[in-house]
Amino acid sequence: MPRTGMICAAMMVLATAGCATVDTASRNAVRVDLSATHAAPSMRLVDYEVRVPETLRVSEANLYYPQGDIVWRGEPMGDRYAQVKAIFDTSLGRAGRVVAGDLPVVARIEVKRFHAISEKARYTVGGVHSITFDLTFVDAGTGLPVVPTYEVRADLQGYGGKQAMLAEARGVTQKYRITRHLTDVLAQELAGSDTALLALAGPDAALR
């Protein structure tokens, strides 16, 4: 399918799936180690594995900048490892539905950092959702890596103060934004290093 057709189809599927919101900040996602020598083809996701190692340190401290690898307040207190994994699972599933490339692959993700913002930061100055993970795409037929494992930094600006409260009132929660942001980032990776960014508008656009 031509690139333009693929992007249009992706936008239509995202809209009907209720996941058409991806923030402008997704354009700043950093793709590390994908160079001309490691260019990836357009891929089709057939399976995925997500690891959130329990060696990552969870912080529940209500500080402007808690010290920890996992800082997550977008859901009730509970198993933060499981909550972070579920966000990646959802994002991978959605990304896989909007990118239908040629090569069937299995995605393997190992989360290295999931540092959203605390209550104190969210309702005052805001901050950055700092998200880093290692990504490997494996050929589903041969089991061999399509490209070497590389790091993806998928940071997203977090709302603060009045902007955060307005967003919450519209249902645009931290979880809502981060899930859609990761969907976009992962769709870019699946589509290959030579493809244009899926620039998708969303209901929180006016809050940017």
N, C-alpha and C positions, 0 to 999 in steps of 0.2 A: 504494500500500500504506500502511495506517495506520502512524504512527510506531512504535508498540509492536511491530507485526509486523516492520517493517524491522529494528529493533534486535535482536529475537530471531533473525531469519534471519541477521543479520550474525554474531551470536555462534555460531550453529551452524556456519556456513561456516568461521569462524576456527578453531573447535575441530577440525573435520575436516581443515583444511589444516595443522594443526600449528603455528598461529601465534596461539594464544589468549592469550599472555602480553602484557599491556600494563601498565606500572607506574602506580601511583597518581599519580606525578609528572606524567603526561601531562595531568592535569587543570589543571596550571599552565602549559600551553603558551599563549603570548601571541599573539593574533591582532591584528595591527596594521592599521589603516585599513579594517577591515570594520565599517561603521557602518550605521545605518538607511538611509542614502542609498546605500550600496553593498551592500545585502543580496543574497546569492547564492541562486539556486534550488537545489533538490536536483539533483545532476548525475550523469551516467553516464560514466565514463572510457572512452574508446575508443583513446586513444594518449597518449604522454607523451614529453617531452624533458627530459633532465637535463644541466646544464652545471656542471662544477667547474673554474672558470678557473685556468689555470696561473700567473696572477698572485698567487694565494693562496700564502702562504709556509708551507712544511712544516717542522716542527721535530721532530727525533728526540732532542732533549736529554732526558736522564733527570733532570729537575728536578721539584720539587713543582708548579711552574706554568711550563711552557715557554712562551717567547714565540713565537707563530706562529699562523697562521690555521687550519692543519690539524695536529692532534696526534692521531695514531691508532696505537694499539699492540694493537688487538684481532685483528690478523692478522700473519703473518710480514712482515718488512721487504720492501717492494716498491714498486710504483707506488701511492702513497697517493691520488692523484687518481682513479685507476681503482677502487681499493677503496671510496672514499667514494661514487663514482657508482654502483657495484654495490649498495651498501646502499640508496640512494634508489630505484634501479630495482626492487629486490625489494619495498620498502615500498609503492611506488606500485602495483605489480602486485597485491599482496595487498589494498590498500585498494580498488582498482577492482573486485575480485571480491566485496566484501562490501557495497558501496553501489551500488544500482541505481536511480538517480534518473531524472528525466524528460528532462533536457537532455544530449545527447551532447557531450562536451567533450574537448579536448586540454589536458593539464597541462604547463606549462613551469616548470621550476625552475632557479634559478641559486643555487648554494651560496655563501654569504658567509663562513661560519665553521663548522668542524667540529672542536671542541676537546674531545676526550675526555681521559682522565687518563693520566698517565705511570705507568710501573712503580712508581716511588718513591711516588707518591701512592696508587696502587691498593693496595699492600701495607702502607700505614700509615694515613693519615688519610682516604683517600677524596677526593671532590671532586664537581664538577659536570660532566656532559657538556654543553657549551655549543654548541648547534646553531642556526644562523640561516640562513635562505634566503629569497629572493624567489620568490613564487608567482604565476603567472598562469593562469587558466582561459580557454581560447579556445573559442568556439562551433565545433564540428566542421563545421557546415554553412556558416557565413558567414565563418569565420576571424576574427571580431571578438571582442575580450575580453568575457567575461561580466561581470567587474568589473575595475577598474584593478589593475595589479600591486601587490601588498602584501607586506610583510615578515612572516614567521612566525618567532618565537623558540620553539624547541622544546627547552628545557633539560630535563635529567633528572638526578636525583641519582645519583652514582656510588658504588658500594660501596667500602669500604676495610677493610683489616686482616682480622680473622677473618671478617667478613661476606663480603668478596670471596672468600676461600678456600673458604668453605662454598658459595658460589654456583658457583664454578668446579667444585667436586667434583660438583655436580648438573648440570653442563652449562649453567649460566646465565652465559654469558660476556658481555663488554661488547657484542660484536656481536649476540648473541641479544637482549639487552635493548633496545639502541638500535634494531634493526630493527623490533621489535614496537612500541616507543614511536612511531617514525615512522609505522608503519602506522596506528596509532590517530589520530595527529594529522592525517594526510592523509585518513583516512576522515571525520573531523569536517568538514574543509574541503569535501570532496565532498558531504557530506550537507546542507550549507547552513548559514548563520549562525543559523537559527532552530531548529536541531535539538539534541536533548539529546546530551551526551557518551556515546560508547559505553564504558561502564564495564565492562571485562572483567577477570575475575580470572585469575590464572595460577599456575603451579607455584612461582614465586619469591615468592609473596605472604607467606609466613612469614618471609622474609628482610628485609622492609621495615623 
